[in-house]
Structures are given as C-alpha cells and as structure tokens.
Amino acid sequence: MFTLARIVLRGVLPYPDLPRRVQVRRRARALATREPWPRDEAAVTGEGYARLALLRLLALQRATRRAVQTHQRESAPLLARTAMETCIVGLRCLHDPNAVRKLRESEIKVAPTLLTFMSSTGIIPDSVIREAVRALGEPRKLPDVRSMTEQIDSRTGATLAIHLYDTAYRPASQYFTHASGSALLRHVTAEYRYSTKPANSWARRAPVRLTDACVGLLAGALANQIAEPAELFVRYSEGHAQRVLPPLLVTIGKGMARRLRLADLVTTSKQAEEMRAYLSRVGPDDAPDDREKRLRAMYEALIARLDIDDVPDDAIRPVIDHLVTKVLAEWDAEHTDQLPRKIQTHEPGEA
C-alpha cells in the first residue's frame, strides 16, 4: 500500500527541471542538426532518420507541454502517444541496418491510399495509380509498435522502451485514441449520468512526463551512436519515466477516492498496523494457516469497503491470492535475514 502511495505521489507531484530541460533541448537539437540532410537519397542513413525523429520529438515535447498548460485534456495524451511512437521509430532506425529500406517500403505501401482521391474524382484510374506505385519498389508494412519496441530492447539489452510502451502507449491508445469501450465509458459519470465532457483518465502531468522521457531516451541513444556523452540524457529520461502514471491506476485511484471515507482509511491503516505487529510476533513456521487467513481477511475487508459491484468475485480472488502470497514471501524473507543478526547480537553476551 505504501509502495503504491509512493508511486502515485511521485507521478502527481511537480517535478521542477527547467534548467536541465533547457540543457537537454539545446544538446538534443545540436545532435539532430549536426549534419546537413543529404541531397542524394541513396546517402540517407538510419542515423539520419533518427535525427529527424529527434527533431520531431522536440516539437512534440513543446506542443505537449503547451497542451497541458492550457488544460487541453484530450490533445495532450494524443501528442504524448505520438511522441512515444516517434521515439520507437527513431530507435529502430539506429539499431536496424535495414531501417531506411523498410521505411521507404512502408511509404510505397500507403501511396495508393494517399492517391485515392485522384481515382475517386476520375482524374486517374486506380489501376494506373497502382501500376505507377509498383514501379517505385516493393510495398511492405512496418511492424507494429509493440514488435519494434521488443526488437529494440532485445538488441540493446535495455527495458525502458518496453516499460514506457506498457505503462503509457497502450493505455493511451485504449482510453484516448481508439473508440474502445473504455474510451466511450468516459462519458458516463460516477452517478451513471451522461456527460459531453469525458472523464479525465490520466494524471495531468503524465503526458509531459512521457514526452520528456522519450526525448531523453532517443537523444541518449543517438549520443551513444556517435560516441558523445549521454549521461545527461539518461538521467533525464529515467527521471521522467519513473513519474509516468498508467491511466488505469489514475482511474482506480479516483474510484477509490469516491468510495473510501476518512473513517475507512483510518480503519484500513489500523488493520495494516495490527497485521504488521502480528506478523512480527509469529514466525513463518508457527502458524502458516492462521497468518494467511488473517491477511486474506484484511484484503477482503478492504475490497468490501470499496463497494465494487461490477467486478465478479472470481476476478478479484486471483488478485487477493497474489497479494497474500507476495506479502508473506517478502515478510518471511525479511524475517530470515534478521535471524543471523539477532544471533550475532546475543553471542558476545552469552560468552
């Protein structure tokens, strides 16, 4: 519970970093514009496209911050999601030797669709458009963002890209980009009334944090590629990535805040302290069944206070099982680590 509270507070509290952001943007822009764009298309490299992606990220970073400052609650998540996708494509261009060719093939793939208006207006037949496009090369679709993210982390041995994808990109798609059930239900209030203003399903500063992390991530990878110092970008990216709250966590938190009264919070805190005192008195082998029974009862009482009617018990039970197993395992590990220290403390007195 305290770990969850720490994560939430870190995500919602301000994170002043103006001097460092100015420095990061200045150095990132220098990296992105260090060489002129080649006039010969054959001379374009993956690094060149990665530098273009970094330039686009710098523009999206500013646009996302402006959207958050002016309370554009729908625009900010869409901009941040675009920044995440741009970052992934830029990283792929750095680490995939065939990235330039694949980007060109993806452009050929969508070319007939972009030219559909010419056939629909009778200017050029669709068959002629497709024949002309085929002469440009083999069309091919780019992998989805998840696949590109996994490829990047597998080649670099890192985990930050996939962490940002799972934490923010996919949920942002579900709640803001696509017309999913989750996105549509944002127009139903807690009192089951309709609202033209959708519920805010993400922390206000989360889109900015995500975009800042993407700028640092791609700038750091580009700096490593050309053997320049990347520590500033790495610290900047990790600092902001740790403060990106998942939209689902925000939604759950708001629901809990509506259902839990102050008296419920006091009771829950008191039960947690009593459980901690009980576990400190009882060893792992003393009363295993009783420990599990009491811990499970505490979680079930908390779920009952939340008054969750729309989630069946079969969906909640695995979560409680996991929490009980995890808490007991961590507590037993801590108890085992303390035993050698207690023995060492008593040995001199016994002598």
C-alpha positions in Angstrom: 0.0 0.0 0.0 2.8 2.4 0.9 4.7 1.5 -2.2 1.6 2.3 -4.3 1.2 5.6 -2.5 4.8 6.5 -3.2 4.3 5.7 -6.9 1.2 7.9 -7.1 2.7 10.8 -5.3 5.8 10.7 -7.5 3.5 10.8 -10.5 1.2 13.7 -9.5 3.6 16.0 -7.6 5.5 18.7 -9.6 9.0 17.8 -10.8 10.8 21.1 -11.5 13.5 20.7 -14.0 13.6 23.8 -16.2 17.4 24.3 -16.2 18.0 20.7 -17.1 15.3 20.6 -19.7 16.8 23.7 -21.4 20.2 22.0 -21.4 18.7 18.7 -22.8 16.8 20.5 -25.6 19.9 22.5 -26.6 22.1 19.5 -26.8 19.4 17.3 -28.4 18.9 19.9 -31.1 22.7 20.1 -31.7 22.7 16.3 -32.1 19.8 16.3 -34.5 21.2 19.1 -36.8 24.9 18.1 -36.6 25.0 17.2 -40.3 23.0 18.6 -43.3 20.3 16.4 -44.8 21.8 14.5 -47.9 20.7 15.7 -51.3 21.3 12.2 -52.7 18.5 9.8 -51.4 21.0 6.9 -51.6 23.1 8.6 -48.9 20.3 8.7 -46.3 21.1 6.5 -43.3 19.2 5.2 -40.3 21.0 7.7 -38.2 19.7 10.5 -40.4 16.1 9.3 -39.9 16.8 9.0 -36.1 17.9 12.7 -36.1 14.7 13.7 -37.9 12.7 11.7 -35.3 14.6 13.6 -32.5 13.7 16.9 -34.2 10.0 15.9 -34.3 10.2 14.8 -30.7 11.5 18.3 -29.7 8.5 19.8 -31.4 6.1 17.3 -29.8 7.6 18.0 -26.4 6.9 21.7 -26.7 3.4 21.1 -28.1 2.5 18.6 -25.3 3.7 20.9 -22.6 1.6 23.7 -24.1 -1.5 21.5 -24.3 -1.1 20.5 -20.6 -0.6 24.1 -19.5 -3.7 25.2 -21.4 -5.8 22.2 -20.0 -6.3 20.5 -23.4 -7.0 17.2 -21.7 -7.7 15.3 -24.9 -4.9 16.7 -27.0 -2.1 16.2 -24.6 -2.4 12.4 -24.4 -2.6 12.1 -28.2 0.5 14.2 -28.6 2.3 12.1 -26.0 1.3 8.9 -27.7 2.6 10.3 -31.0 5.9 11.2 -29.2 6.2 7.6 -28.0 5.7 6.2 -31.5 8.2 8.7 -32.9 10.8 7.7 -30.3 10.4 4.0 -31.1 10.7 4.5 -34.8 13.8 6.7 -34.2 15.4 4.0 -32.0 14.7 1.4 -34.6 16.4 3.4 -37.3 19.5 3.4 -35.1 19.6 -0.3 -34.4 18.2 -1.8 -37.6 20.6 -1.8 -40.5 17.7 -2.1 -42.9 15.6 0.6 -41.4 15.9 3.0 -44.3 14.8 0.5 -46.8 11.8 -0.6 -44.7 10.7 3.0 -44.2 10.7 3.5 -47.9 8.8 0.3 -48.5 6.2 1.4 -45.9 5.7 4.7 -47.8 5.1 2.7 -51.0 2.6 0.6 -49.2 0.4 3.6 -48.3 1.0 5.5 -51.5 -2.1 4.1 -53.4 -4.3 5.1 -50.4 -3.0 8.6 -50.3 -3.8 9.0 -54.0 -7.3 7.5 -53.8 -8.8 11.0 -54.2 -7.4 11.1 -57.8 -9.2 8.0 -58.8 -12.4 8.8 -56.9 -12.6 12.2 -58.8 -11.9 10.5 -62.1 -8.6 12.2 -62.7 -6.5 8.9 -62.9 -7.9 5.4 -62.8 -7.0 3.3 -59.7 -5.3 0.7 -61.9 -2.9 3.3 -63.3 -2.1 4.6 -59.8 -1.2 1.1 -58.6 0.9 0.3 -61.7 2.8 3.5 -61.2 3.4 2.8 -57.5 4.6 -0.7 -58.2 7.4 0.8 -60.3 8.7 2.5 -57.1 9.5 -0.7 -55.4 8.2 -3.5 -53.2 5.5 -2.3 -50.8 5.7 -3.5 -47.2 4.1 -2.6 -43.9 6.1 -1.6 -40.9 5.9 -3.9 -37.8 3.5 -2.7 -35.1 4.9 -0.6 -32.3 5.0 -3.4 -29.8 7.1 -5.6 -32.1 9.5 -2.7 -32.8 9.8 -2.0 -29.1 10.6 -5.6 -28.3 13.3 -5.7 -31.0 14.9 -2.5 -29.7 15.2 -3.7 -26.1 16.4 -7.2 -27.2 19.2 -5.6 -29.3 20.2 -3.0 -26.6 19.6 -5.1 -23.5 17.5 -2.3 -22.0 14.0 -2.3 -20.7 13.0 1.4 -20.6 11.3 1.4 -24.1 9.0 -1.6 -23.3 8.3 -0.1 -19.9 7.0 3.1 -21.4 5.1 1.2 -24.0 3.3 -1.0 -21.4 2.8 1.9 -19.0 1.6 4.6 -21.3 1.4 3.9 -25.0 -1.0 1.0 -25.0 -3.3 2.6 -22.3 -3.3 5.9 -24.1 -4.4 4.1 -27.2 -7.2 2.4 -25.3 -8.5 5.5 -23.4 -7.9 8.3 -25.9 -7.0 7.3 -29.4 -9.4 4.5 -30.3 -13.2 4.4 -29.9 -13.0 1.5 -27.4 -15.5 0.7 -24.7 -13.1 2.2 -22.1 -13.0 5.5 -24.1 -16.7 5.6 -24.6 -17.5 4.9 -20.9 -15.5 8.1 -20.0 -18.7 9.9 -21.0 -20.7 8.2 -18.1 -20.3 9.8 -14.7 -19.9 8.0 -11.3 -23.7 8.7 -10.9 -24.4 6.9 -14.2 -25.3 10.1 -16.0 -24.3 11.2 -19.5 -21.6 13.9 -19.9 -20.4 15.6 -23.0 -17.1 16.2 -21.2 -15.2 12.9 -20.8 -13.7 11.9 -17.5 -10.0 12.7 -17.2 -8.4 9.2 -17.2 -4.8 10.3 -16.8 -2.8 12.4 -14.4 -2.5 15.9 -15.7 1.3 15.9 -16.0 1.7 12.3 -17.3 1.7 13.3 -21.0 4.5 15.7 -20.4 6.5 13.2 -18.4 6.1 10.6 -21.2 7.2 13.1 -23.9 10.2 14.2 -21.8 11.3 10.6 -21.2 11.1 9.9 -25.0 13.3 12.9 -25.8 15.9 11.8 -23.3 15.7 8.2 -24.5 16.2 8.9 -28.2 18.8 11.7 -27.6 20.8 9.3 -25.3 20.8 6.5 -27.9 21.8 8.9 -30.6 24.7 10.3 -28.5 25.9 6.8 -27.8 25.8 6.1 -31.6 28.2 8.9 -32.3 30.3 8.4 -29.2 29.2 11.6 -27.4 28.4 11.9 -23.6 24.9 10.6 -22.9 24.7 10.8 -19.1 22.6 13.9 -19.1 20.0 12.3 -21.4 20.0 9.0 -19.5 19.3 10.7 -16.2 16.7 13.0 -17.7 14.9 10.1 -19.4 14.9 7.8 -16.3 13.8 10.6 -14.0 10.7 11.4 -16.1 9.9 7.7 -16.9 9.6 6.9 -13.2 6.9 9.6 -12.9 4.6 8.4 -15.7 1.5 7.0 -14.1 -0.6 4.5 -16.0 -4.1 5.7 -16.9 -5.7 2.7 -15.3 -4.0 3.5 -12.0 -5.5 7.0 -12.1 -8.9 5.6 -12.9 -8.8 3.1 -10.0 -7.4 5.8 -7.7 -10.3 8.2 -8.5 -12.8 5.4 -7.9 -11.3 4.5 -4.5 -11.3 8.2 -3.5 -15.0 8.4 -4.2 -15.9 5.3 -2.3 -13.5 5.5 0.7 -14.4 7.7 3.6 -11.8 9.1 6.0 -13.1 6.6 8.6 -12.4 3.8 6.2 -8.9 5.0 5.6 -8.2 5.1 9.4 -9.7 1.6 9.8 -7.6 0.2 7.0 -4.4 1.8 8.3 -5.1 0.5 11.8 -5.7 -3.0 10.4 -2.4 -2.8 8.5 -0.5 -1.9 11.6 -2.1 -4.7 13.6 -1.3 -7.2 10.8 2.3 -6.0 10.8 2.6 -6.4 14.6 1.1 -9.9 14.4 3.5 -11.0 11.6 6.4 -9.7 13.6 5.4 -11.9 16.6 4.6 -15.0 14.6 7.4 -16.8 12.7 7.0 -18.4 9.2 6.6 -21.9 10.6 4.5 -21.0 13.7 1.0 -20.6 12.3 1.1 -20.6 8.5 -2.6 -21.2 8.0 -3.6 -18.5 10.5 -1.3 -15.9 9.0 -2.7 -16.5 5.6 -6.3 -16.4 6.9 -5.8 -13.1 8.7 -4.0 -11.4 5.8 -6.7 -12.6 3.4 -9.4 -11.3 5.7 -7.8 -7.9 5.7 -7.7 -7.6 1.9 -11.3 -8.8 1.7 -12.4 -6.2 4.2 -10.7 -3.5 2.1 -12.4 -4.7 -1.1 -15.7 -4.7 0.7 -15.2 -1.1 1.7 -14.6 -0.1 -1.9 -18.1 -1.5 -2.7 -17.1 -2.8 -6.2 -20.3 -4.2 -7.6 -19.4 -4.5 -11.2 -16.4 -6.9 -10.8 -17.2 -10.5 -10.0 -15.6 -12.3 -7.1 -13.8 -14.7 -9.5 -11.9 -11.7 -10.9 -10.9 -10.3 -7.5 -9.9 -13.6 -5.9 -6.7 -14.1 -8.0 -5.6 -10.6 -7.1 -6.0 -11.3 -3.4 -4.3 -14.6 -3.7 -1.3 -12.9 -5.4 -1.1 -10.2 -2.7 -1.3 -12.6 0.2 1.4 -14.8 -1.4 3.7 -11.9 -2.1 3.3 -10.2 1.3 4.0 -13.4 3.2 7.0 -14.3 1.0 8.6 -10.8 1.4 7.9 -10.9 5.1 9.4 -14.3 5.6 12.5 -13.3 3.6 12.9 -10.3 5.8 12.4 -12.4 8.9 15.0 -14.9 7.7 17.6 -12.1 7.1 17.1 -10.8 10.6 17.9 -14.1 12.3 21.7 -14.1 11.7 21.9 -10.5 13.0 20.0 -11.4 16.2 22.3 -14.4 16.8 25.4 -12.3 16.3 23.9 -9.7 18.7 23.4 -12.3 21.5 26.7 -14.2 21.1 29.0 -11.7 23.0 26.6 -11.5 26.0 26.4 -15.3 26.2 30.2 -15.5 26.2 
